[in-house]
Amino acid sequence: MNIFITGDTHGDLSRVIEMYDAITSDNTPAGIPHVDKFDYLIHCGDYKKDGFDLGEELGLPVITVYGNCDDVWEPDFDIIDTDAGSIVATHGHVEDINNTHEHLYELAEDQGCNCICYGHSHIAFYGEENGYLLINPGSLTKPLDGTMGSVAILKADENGYAGNLIWYSDLLKAKEAQAAEEEPEEAPVEEPAAEPEPEPEEAPIEEPAAEPESEEAPTEEPEAEEPATKPEPEEVPVEEPAAEPEPEETPVEEPAAEPVLEEAPAVEPQPAPDTKPEHKEPPAPSAKPAKKKSGGIGGFLRRIFNYSDGQ
């Protein structure tokens, strides 16, 4: 027998239905346990009505109980018999489960059950205590355990009980991964390689047919002409005037050495006689004929000689 266990829905069944559909789907996301079919629904209270509504929605037989929010303070429980044993369901507010599990053990012992399902704390739990299997499915509407909420599944057969908690957060991650896998991988769009823009074909420039080259006479490079210079006027030879014959210099005749005049011996002055000598008139000089002047050096020399003769 496969049993779907929930509780503390407080009037909101949406997430419970989402979890149920994912688990029973033909395409259950990887990481989420798959169950082909559930045989029973257990709702652990708050609200008892939610259990009936959910059983009707899922098409399952259900056991559901009152909770403190149903304003019922007397013990309320229900039991399911399975091949693994009997399961008792209660909300837990009457059993004071927030402080102790002793009252749960007493209830199970009194009813001959080996598995207890309860709620009230909004904190999920799955495990064995004191020889009993205890299951609190938590709350998908108002979780108080720091999670996004959970449900529990339980398989009961001749081999015993086997089950676990399923977290809503795990379902979301599994769905995201599944969606990513199902999306066809878009082949990377290879952008077509940019074709080089065709360069405009330039019309071939027809070169004019080469005209037959006429044989050009070898061009004689003109010899570099020296810059034409104006012909310098021919200088008319200046005829120098004929040199006048220099007058022949008359050889200068050295004047003959004048005879050295012998000095007359100094005459000692005689004492003047007391009588003055008679004054005689000097004889009149004889008139000499006038000499003709001669020019030139010769004349000069003659004058000198005549002078010395006259001395």
PEPE-V919702 format. One record per backbone hydrogen bond with DSSP energy under -0.5 kcal/mol. NH is the residue of the N-H (numbers start at 0). CO is the residue of the C=O. Records with the same first field share a line. If there is no record, write none. Layout:
NH: CO, CO
//
This chain:
2: 153
3: 39
4: 2, 151
5: 41
7: 44
8: 45
9: 45
11: 8
12: 10
16: 12
17: 13
18: 14
19: 15
20: 16
21: 17
22: 18
23: 19
24: 20
27: 24
31: 28
34: 22
38: 1
39: 1
40: 60
41: 3
42: 62
43: 5
50: 46, 47
51: 47
52: 48
53: 49
54: 50
55: 51
56: 52
57: 53
58: 54
59: 54
62: 40
64: 42
69: 66
70: 67
71: 66
77: 88
79: 86
81: 84
86: 79
87: 114
88: 77
89: 116
90: 75
95: 92
96: 91
98: 95
99: 95
104: 100
105: 101
106: 102
107: 103
108: 104
109: 105
110: 106
111: 107, 108
112: 107
113: 85
114: 85
115: 132
116: 87
117: 134
118: 90
120: 118
124: 135
126: 133
128: 131
131: 128
132: 113
133: 126, 131
134: 115
135: 124
136: 117
140: 7
143: 121
150: 165
151: 4
152: 163
153: 2
154: 161
155: 0, 153
156: 159
159: 156
161: 154
163: 152
165: 150
167: 148
170: 166
171: 167
172: 168
173: 169
174: 170
175: 171
176: 172
177: 173
178: 174
179: 175
180: 176
181: 177
182: 178
186: 184
189: 187
190: 188
205: 203
206: 204
215: 213
219: 217
220: 218
236: 234
238: 236
239: 237
252: 250
253: 251
267: 265
279: 277
298: 294
299: 295
300: 296
301: 297
302: 298
303: 299
304: 300
305: 301
306: 302
307: 303
308: 304
309: 305
310: 306, 307
//
